[in-house]
Amino acid sequence: MFITTTISKPRADQIESVETYMASFLPRLKELSGVEAVYHYLRPEQHEDVTIIVWDDQAALSMYRESALFREAVIYEKEQQIPSVREGFPLVYPLS
């Protein structure tokens, strides 16, 4: 298994728009092959929007990163000028 995090820093005036976008984006992401789980939450004090995705393996992540859905997310971030950091790591201790 493989885990990715995306941490975005929208401005306060962007949060409602970002959450509306995520409400349409995340269900489509969850339907992709190789996605085990998706978690999304806000950290208002830090002005952060966080998404954690559990993938079957790194190959599933690679397929997503080559998809139109990923390109859509990157374009949205650029158009809205929302800085984001993406990281991915092998899951060392999976709970099952």
N, CA, C and O of each residue as an XYZ file, in Angstrom:
384
protein
N       0.843     -1.171      0.000
C       0.000      0.000      0.000
C       0.889      1.235      0.000
O       2.054      1.203      0.395
N       0.286      2.319     -0.460
C       1.001      3.579     -0.588
C       0.067      4.693     -0.130
O      -1.134      4.656     -0.400
N       0.620      5.676      0.558
C      -0.192      6.789      1.076
C       0.311      8.094      0.488
O       1.518      8.316      0.398
N      -0.619      8.966      0.084
C      -0.240     10.305     -0.349
C      -0.979     11.335      0.482
O      -2.097     11.111      0.945
N      -0.324     12.463      0.656
C      -0.968     13.609      1.284
C      -0.850     14.792      0.337
O       0.167     14.977     -0.331
N      -1.893     15.572      0.295
C      -1.865     16.851     -0.404
C      -2.299     17.891      0.608
O      -3.395     17.817      1.162
N      -1.439     18.849      0.841
C      -1.744     19.929      1.765
C      -1.758     21.221      0.965
O      -0.748     21.635      0.396
N      -2.934     21.849      0.937
C      -3.121     23.101      0.207
C      -3.345     24.222      1.198
O      -3.808     24.001      2.317
N      -3.012     25.421      0.775
C      -3.161     26.583      1.645
C      -4.016     27.649      0.943
O      -3.499     28.659      0.467
N      -5.332     27.405      0.889
C      -6.196     28.431      0.297
C      -6.322     29.639      1.234
O      -6.206     29.524      2.454
N      -6.560     30.783      0.623
C      -6.851     31.979      1.424
C      -8.232     31.803      2.058
O      -9.029     30.989      1.592
N      -8.509     32.546      3.094
C      -9.793     32.447      3.798
C     -10.969     32.659      2.851
O     -12.002     32.003      2.988
N     -10.820     33.569      1.891
C     -11.913     33.850      0.957
C     -12.076     32.759     -0.106
O     -13.023     32.807     -0.890
N     -11.175     31.783     -0.146
C     -11.241     30.698     -1.123
C     -11.797     29.404     -0.545
O     -12.136     28.494     -1.300
N     -11.897     29.304      0.756
C     -12.231     28.024      1.392
C     -13.572     27.483      0.915
O     -13.670     26.295      0.608
N     -14.586     28.296      0.843
C     -15.901     27.806      0.401
C     -15.836     27.271     -1.023
O     -16.403     26.220     -1.322
N     -15.148     27.989     -1.893
C     -15.000     27.548     -3.285
C     -14.214     26.244     -3.370
O     -14.571     25.348     -4.135
N     -13.153     26.140     -2.591
C     -12.330     24.914     -2.586
C     -13.158     23.733     -2.104
O     -13.103     22.656     -2.698
N     -13.919     23.918     -1.043
C     -14.721     22.810     -0.517
C     -15.814     22.393     -1.500
O     -16.145     21.210     -1.586
N     -16.373     23.337     -2.234
C     -17.350     23.007     -3.278
C     -16.679     22.178     -4.373
O     -17.230     21.177     -4.830
N     -15.494     22.602     -4.784
C     -14.751     21.849     -5.797
C     -14.429     20.441     -5.291
O     -14.619     19.462     -6.013
N     -13.942     20.341     -4.051
C     -13.571     19.043     -3.505
C     -14.783     18.116     -3.387
O     -14.647     16.902     -3.540
N     -15.949     18.667     -3.119
C     -17.168     17.854     -3.016
C     -17.499     17.183     -4.347
O     -18.116     16.118     -4.363
N     -17.100     17.787     -5.452
C     -17.323     17.148     -6.759
C     -16.119     16.306     -7.188
O     -16.279     15.316     -7.902
N     -14.922     16.693     -6.756
C     -13.699     16.011     -7.169
C     -13.476     14.691     -6.426
O     -13.167     13.673     -7.045
N     -13.632     14.709     -5.107
C     -13.293     13.531     -4.304
C     -14.102     12.284     -4.627
O     -13.523     11.198     -4.646
N     -15.411     12.370     -4.884
C     -16.130     11.147     -5.274
C     -15.599     10.532     -6.571
O     -15.578      9.310     -6.718
N     -15.175     11.372     -7.503
C     -14.608     10.851     -8.754
C     -13.254     10.202     -8.493
O     -12.926      9.177     -9.091
N     -12.472     10.798     -7.604
C     -11.188     10.223     -7.231
C     -11.379      8.868     -6.566
O     -10.666      7.915     -6.880
N     -12.324      8.778     -5.663
C     -12.587      7.534     -4.915
C     -12.956      6.384     -5.845
O     -12.712      5.223     -5.517
N     -13.536      6.690     -6.991
C     -13.940      5.656     -7.944
C     -12.795      5.097     -8.780
O     -12.973      4.099     -9.478
N     -11.636      5.717     -8.721
C     -10.504      5.238     -9.522
C     -10.025      3.874     -9.040
O     -10.072      3.558     -7.851
N      -9.571      3.091     -9.981
C      -8.982      1.797     -9.660
C      -7.736      2.017     -8.811
O      -6.907      2.872     -9.122
N      -7.611      1.246     -7.744
C      -6.431      1.325     -6.902
C      -6.554      2.253     -5.709
O      -5.622      2.355     -4.911
N      -7.694      2.938     -5.570
C      -7.907      3.815     -4.417
C      -8.604      3.017     -3.327
O      -9.710      2.515     -3.529
N      -7.964      2.900     -2.184
C      -8.538      2.179     -1.046
C      -9.389      3.082     -0.163
O     -10.466      2.691      0.288
N      -8.891      4.301      0.080
C      -9.602      5.228      0.971
C      -9.174      6.651      0.668
O      -8.059      6.902      0.212
N     -10.097      7.588      0.934
C      -9.818      9.013      0.777
C     -10.318      9.719      2.028
O     -11.454      9.517      2.456
N      -9.461     10.544      2.606
C      -9.824     11.347      3.782
C      -9.519     12.806      3.461
O      -8.481     13.126      2.882
N     -10.434     13.674      3.845
C     -10.254     15.097      3.559
C     -10.714     15.899      4.772
O     -11.781     15.640      5.328
N      -9.912     16.864      5.174
C     -10.289     17.694      6.313
C      -9.625     19.066      6.212
O      -8.682     19.272      5.448
N     -10.149     19.992      7.006
C      -9.607     21.345      7.090
C      -8.885     21.529      8.410
O      -9.275     20.972      9.435
N      -7.838     22.312      8.366
C      -7.144     22.749      9.577
C      -7.237     24.274      9.594
O      -6.301     24.955      9.173
N      -8.356     24.816     10.075
C      -8.597     26.257      9.970
C      -7.519     27.120     10.622
O      -7.161     28.169     10.087
N      -7.008     26.697     11.751
C      -5.990     27.497     12.436
C      -4.712     27.624     11.607
O      -4.020     28.639     11.679
N      -4.403     26.596     10.822
C      -3.204     26.598      9.987
C      -3.507     27.043      8.551
O      -2.600     27.140      7.725
N      -4.784     27.312      8.258
C      -5.205     27.683      6.898
C      -4.811     26.594      5.904
O      -4.288     26.874      4.826
N      -5.076     25.335      6.294
C      -4.714     24.202      5.446
C      -5.930     23.345      5.117
O      -6.839     23.164      5.927
N      -5.907     22.836      3.913
C      -6.889     21.902      3.395
C      -6.097     20.620      3.109
O      -5.160     20.651      2.311
N      -6.450     19.504      3.738
C      -5.624     18.297      3.679
C      -6.413     17.126      3.086
O      -7.558     16.876      3.465
N      -5.785     16.421      2.158
C      -6.367     15.204      1.597
C      -5.347     14.075      1.738
O      -4.186     14.211      1.353
N      -5.810     12.963      2.299
C      -4.973     11.765      2.440
C      -5.623     10.664      1.614
O      -6.826     10.421      1.717
N      -4.813     10.001      0.795
C      -5.321      8.923     -0.054
C      -4.493      7.670      0.203
O      -3.263      7.716      0.231
N      -5.182      6.557      0.388
C      -4.530      5.257      0.524
C      -4.710      4.528     -0.810
O      -5.832      4.303     -1.264
N      -3.602      4.172     -1.415
C      -3.579      3.499     -2.717
C      -3.200      2.034     -2.539
O      -2.526      1.673     -1.574
N      -3.638      1.185     -3.480
C      -3.221     -0.215     -3.470
C      -1.703     -0.336     -3.534
O      -1.094     -1.133     -2.820
N      -1.108      0.475     -4.406
C       0.335      0.438     -4.610
C       0.761      1.710     -5.338
O      -0.074      2.532     -5.718
N       2.046      1.857     -5.522
C       2.574      3.046     -6.169
C       2.180      3.100     -7.645
O       2.092      4.188     -8.214
N       1.947      1.963     -8.265
C       1.524      1.930     -9.660
C       0.147      2.600     -9.821
O      -0.086      3.299    -10.807
N      -0.760      2.390     -8.860
C      -2.077      3.032     -8.906
C      -1.931      4.544     -8.819
O      -2.622      5.280     -9.523
N      -1.034      5.007     -7.957
C      -0.765      6.442     -7.856
C      -0.209      6.974     -9.174
O      -0.620      8.037     -9.639
N       0.716      6.244     -9.771
C       1.308      6.674    -11.037
C       0.251      6.804    -12.133
O       0.285      7.744    -12.928
N      -0.679      5.863    -12.169
C      -1.759      5.938    -13.163
C      -2.602      7.193    -12.939
O      -2.971      7.873    -13.897
N      -2.906      7.498    -11.679
C      -3.664      8.705    -11.360
C      -2.905      9.959    -11.786
O      -3.487     10.873    -12.371
N      -1.628     10.000    -11.496
C      -0.832     11.194    -11.811
C      -0.701     11.425    -13.316
O      -0.302     12.508    -13.743
N      -1.034     10.418    -14.119
C      -1.031     10.564    -15.574
C      -2.441     10.799    -16.124
O      -2.624     10.894    -17.337
N      -3.421     10.892    -15.250
C      -4.820     10.970    -15.684
C      -5.308     12.405    -15.883
O      -4.702     13.367    -15.411
N      -6.416     12.507    -16.592
C      -7.081     13.800    -16.789
C      -7.586     14.355    -15.459
O      -7.613     15.572    -15.273
N      -7.980     13.496    -14.543
C      -8.475     13.954    -13.248
C      -7.373     14.672    -12.470
O      -7.624     15.715    -11.865
N      -6.168     14.131    -12.479
C      -5.047     14.789    -11.810
C      -4.735     16.125    -12.480
O      -4.511     17.126    -11.799
N      -4.721     16.140    -13.809
C      -4.454     17.390    -14.531
C      -5.498     18.443    -14.183
O      -5.177     19.624    -14.049
N      -6.746     18.013    -14.038
C      -7.822     18.927    -13.645
C      -7.521     19.573    -12.290
O      -7.674     20.784    -12.131
N      -7.097     18.775    -11.327
C      -6.799     19.298     -9.993
C      -5.642     20.300    -10.035
O      -5.702     21.347     -9.391
N      -4.606     19.982    -10.782
C      -3.446     20.868    -10.879
C      -3.846     22.182    -11.554
O      -3.426     23.256    -11.122
N      -4.647     22.098    -12.597
C      -5.118     23.307    -13.275
C      -5.948     24.163    -12.329
O      -5.787     25.383    -12.292
N      -6.833     23.534    -11.566
C      -7.654     24.275    -10.599
C      -6.763     25.017     -9.599
O      -6.978     26.199     -9.329
N      -5.772     24.325     -9.056
C      -4.867     24.957     -8.096
C      -4.130     26.143     -8.712
O      -3.981     27.187     -8.078
N      -3.672     25.976     -9.946
C      -2.945     27.065    -10.616
C      -3.864     28.242    -10.910
O      -3.497     29.393    -10.676
N      -5.053     27.956    -11.421
C      -5.995     29.033    -11.729
C      -6.376     29.817    -10.481
O      -6.519     31.039    -10.527
N      -6.541     29.108     -9.362
C      -6.932     29.753     -8.107
C      -5.720     30.261     -7.312
O      -5.875     30.909     -6.277
N      -4.532     29.964     -7.802
C      -3.276     30.341     -7.141
C      -3.232     29.823     -5.695
O      -2.959     30.561     -4.748
N      -3.512     28.528     -5.574
C      -3.504     27.865     -4.267
C      -2.231     27.032     -4.174
O      -2.077     26.060     -4.913
N      -1.323     27.394     -3.282
C      -0.115     26.578     -3.126
C      -0.447     25.221     -2.505
O      -1.221     25.126     -1.552
N       0.154     24.180     -3.068
C      -0.081     22.818     -2.579
C       1.222     22.037     -2.543
O       2.115     22.232     -3.367
N       1.300     21.146     -1.563
C       2.455     20.249     -1.448
C       1.922     18.827     -1.467
O       1.028     18.476     -0.697
N       2.480     18.012     -2.357
C       2.093     16.605     -2.468
C       3.272     15.735     -2.051
O       4.408     15.950     -2.474
N       2.970     14.738     -1.202
C       3.991     13.778     -0.788
C       3.388     12.375     -0.836
O       2.178     12.199     -0.696
N       4.246     11.392     -1.033
C       3.793     10.012     -1.048
C       4.821      9.103     -0.404
O       6.029      9.305     -0.527
N       4.295      8.074      0.301
C       5.177      7.174      1.040
C       4.596      5.769      1.046
O       3.376      5.603      1.064
N       5.460      4.752      1.031
C       4.960      3.388      1.216
C       4.389      3.257      2.625
O       4.939      3.805      3.581
N       3.294      2.537      2.743
C       2.687      2.313      4.048
C       3.462      1.201      4.746
O       3.536      0.082      4.240
N       4.034      1.502      5.896
C       4.882      0.556      6.615
C       4.061     -0.415      7.444
O       4.376     -1.603      7.516
N       3.010      0.092      8.070
C       2.228     -0.752      8.956
C       0.739     -0.604      8.636
O       0.051      0.200      9.265
N       0.241     -1.362      7.676
C      -1.179     -1.244      7.340
C      -2.055     -1.963      8.369
O      -1.739     -3.072      8.800
N      -3.133     -1.332      8.745
C      -4.110     -1.970      9.618
C      -5.178     -2.607      8.738
O      -5.769     -1.938      7.890
N      -5.417     -3.858      8.932
C      -6.457     -4.508      8.130
C      -7.244     -5.493      8.970
O      -8.164     -6.137      8.466
